[in-house]
Amino acid sequence: MKILITGATSGIGRQVAVDYHKLGHEVWAVGRNGQALDELSSLGLRTGQVDLTDSAATLAWFSTLDSIDLAILNAGTCEYVDMPKFDSALVIRVMRANVESLAICLEGVLPLLRKSSTPHLAVVGSSAAYVPLPRAEAYGSSKAAVAYMVETLRIALAKEKIAVSLICPGFVKTPLTDLNDFPMPFRITVDQASDYIRKGLARKKAEIHFPKRFTSMLKFLSYLPRPIWRKIAEQMVKG
Ligand SMILES: NC(=O)c1ccc[n+]([C@@H]2O[C@H](COP(=O)([O-])OP(=O)(O)OC[C@H]3O[C@@H](n4cnc5c(N)ncnc54)[C@H](OP(=O)(O)O)[C@@H]3O)[C@@H](O)[C@H]2O)c1
């Protein structure tokens, strides 16, 4: 398969890219970090250096490729809001990295997927979007927007037989979560995350969420009446 992965210079994306390459697939790894891209290139992966928030540069880069069988749009960031200041610049940064860059990538990658006989689009959201979590005004709402975009695209792309998967990880140990200053229950390694993702994609699952002992608990909480969830979340903030 010809596989394209954004956010492949670090964390989850890097591990998935390297694992698919080891399995013999042709992998395009996309990111900004030149040194990390050079390392991937020395392992035999194809690379693209582009800031995905730069629409013109990103679309120009995508237009240099021909077909893609599997696109994994994974690039993203996370920052938490610390009240009492509601930092709008932080919210804008997170939305730009997680939502606007995704829209730009979709415009670039869909024409490439349409040239494949087995097209598959996968987007990395987050289980954080299942329930309103403390301090996640920016991150959680960006991933809720990602989930909505993916679910609606799935409807539009069904008639073209383009498979669509939404990937919703729990906590995974990466440079991103190494910055977190709170307990991260059931945090898993990038190797485990890559296994879950590749197995789910092989089955063309609509939603790939893991580890289930964490994501199923969040899903359960999302079914509670919101006033009950709010009480629990308020206690989490106090604690
Ligand atoms: N780790 C978790 O626990 C967790 C849980 C749920 C969801 N996720 C999601 O999983 C994805 C990967 O997260 P991670 O933990 O692996 O984070 P990470 O190690 O920080 O990797 C983030 C990747 O995104 C790329 N990226 C960010 N902004 C970019 C931009 N403007 N242009 C191009 N590339 C950009 C980075 O590339 P450069 O460094 O080269 O710029 C890097 O390769 C994110 O979407 C994140 O929200 C992670």
The ligand as an SDF file (V2000), in Angstrom:
LIG
                    3D

 48 52  0  0  0  0  0  0  0  0999 V2000
   -0.5510   11.1350   23.0430 N   0  0  0  0  0  0  0  0  0  0  0  0
   -1.7950   11.0110   23.4460 C   0  0  0  0  0  0  0  0  0  0  0  0
   -2.0640   10.6110   24.5880 O   0  0  0  0  0  0  0  0  0  0  0  0
   -2.9200   11.3610   22.5120 C   0  0  0  0  0  0  0  0  0  0  0  0
   -4.2310   11.0610   22.9340 C   0  0  0  0  0  0  0  0  0  0  0  0
   -5.2880   11.3720   22.0980 C   0  0  0  0  0  0  0  0  0  0  0  0
   -5.0510   11.9290   20.8560 C   0  0  0  0  0  0  0  0  0  0  0  0
   -3.7690   12.2110   20.4780 N   0  0  0  0  0  0  0  0  0  0  0  0
   -3.5680   12.8240   19.1630 C   0  0  0  0  0  0  0  0  0  0  0  0
   -2.6100   12.0580   18.4550 O   0  0  0  0  0  0  0  0  0  0  0  0
   -1.9230   12.9070   17.5400 C   0  0  0  0  0  0  0  0  0  0  0  0
   -0.4300   12.7130   17.7170 C   0  0  0  0  0  0  0  0  0  0  0  0
   -0.1020   13.0860   19.0390 O   0  0  0  0  0  0  0  0  0  0  0  0
    1.2860   12.6820   19.7330 P   0  0  0  0  0  0  0  0  0  0  0  0
    0.9560   12.4570   21.1550 O   0  0  0  0  0  0  0  0  0  0  0  0
    1.9800   11.6460   18.9490 O   0  0  0  0  0  0  0  0  0  0  0  0
    2.0390   14.0860   19.6710 O   0  0  0  0  0  0  0  0  0  0  0  0
    3.5420   14.5170   19.2660 P   0  0  0  0  0  0  0  0  0  0  0  0
    4.5280   13.4780   19.6660 O   0  0  0  0  0  0  0  0  0  0  0  0
    3.7020   15.9030   19.8040 O   0  0  0  0  0  0  0  0  0  0  0  0
    3.4620   14.5730   17.6730 O   0  0  0  0  0  0  0  0  0  0  0  0
    2.7220   15.5760   17.0250 C   0  0  0  0  0  0  0  0  0  0  0  0
    3.0510   15.5120   15.5550 C   0  0  0  0  0  0  0  0  0  0  0  0
    2.2310   16.4750   14.8740 O   0  0  0  0  0  0  0  0  0  0  0  0
    3.0620   17.2400   14.0180 C   0  0  0  0  0  0  0  0  0  0  0  0
    2.5390   18.5910   13.8350 N   0  0  0  0  0  0  0  0  0  0  0  0
    1.9740   19.3980   14.7640 C   0  0  0  0  0  0  0  0  0  0  0  0
    1.6680   20.5910   14.2040 N   0  0  0  0  0  0  0  0  0  0  0  0
    2.0590   20.5160   12.9030 C   0  0  0  0  0  0  0  0  0  0  0  0
    2.0100   21.4070   11.8250 C   0  0  0  0  0  0  0  0  0  0  0  0
    1.5160   22.6550   11.9520 N   0  0  0  0  0  0  0  0  0  0  0  0
    2.4960   21.0170   10.6290 N   0  0  0  0  0  0  0  0  0  0  0  0
    3.0140   19.7860   10.4810 C   0  0  0  0  0  0  0  0  0  0  0  0
    3.0820   18.8790   11.4600 N   0  0  0  0  0  0  0  0  0  0  0  0
    2.6130   19.2540   12.6610 C   0  0  0  0  0  0  0  0  0  0  0  0
    4.4220   17.2610   14.7080 C   0  0  0  0  0  0  0  0  0  0  0  0
    5.3850   17.5200   13.7140 O   0  0  0  0  0  0  0  0  0  0  0  0
    6.7030   18.4410   13.9410 P   0  0  0  0  0  0  0  0  0  0  0  0
    7.1790   18.1580   15.3280 O   0  0  0  0  0  0  0  0  0  0  0  0
    7.6300   17.9650   12.8800 O   0  0  0  0  0  0  0  0  0  0  0  0
    6.2450   19.8320   13.7660 O   0  0  0  0  0  0  0  0  0  0  0  0
    4.5090   15.8550   15.2560 C   0  0  0  0  0  0  0  0  0  0  0  0
    4.9900   14.9660   14.2790 O   0  0  0  0  0  0  0  0  0  0  0  0
   -2.4190   14.3220   17.8090 C   0  0  0  0  0  0  0  0  0  0  0  0
   -3.4360   14.6540   16.8940 O   0  0  0  0  0  0  0  0  0  0  0  0
   -2.9880   14.2160   19.2150 C   0  0  0  0  0  0  0  0  0  0  0  0
   -3.9800   15.1860   19.4850 O   0  0  0  0  0  0  0  0  0  0  0  0
   -2.7110   11.9380   21.2730 C   0  0  0  0  0  0  0  0  0  0  0  0
  1  2  1  0
  2  3  2  0
  2  4  1  0
  4  5  1  0
  4 48  2  0
  5  6  2  0
  6  7  1  0
  7  8  2  0
  8  9  1  0
  8 48  1  0
  9 10  1  0
  9 46  1  0
 10 11  1  0
 11 12  1  0
 11 44  1  0
 12 13  1  0
 13 14  1  0
 14 15  2  0
 14 16  1  0
 14 17  1  0
 17 18  1  0
 18 19  2  0
 18 20  1  0
 18 21  1  0
 21 22  1  0
 22 23  1  0
 23 24  1  0
 23 42  1  0
 24 25  1  0
 25 26  1  0
 25 36  1  0
 26 27  1  0
 26 35  1  0
 27 28  2  0
 28 29  1  0
 29 30  1  0
 29 35  2  0
 30 31  1  0
 30 32  2  0
 32 33  1  0
 33 34  2  0
 34 35  1  0
 36 37  1  0
 36 42  1  0
 37 38  1  0
 38 39  2  0
 38 40  1  0
 38 41  1  0
 42 43  1  0
 44 45  1  0
 44 46  1  0
 46 47  1  0
M  CHG  2   8   1  16  -1
M  END
$$$$
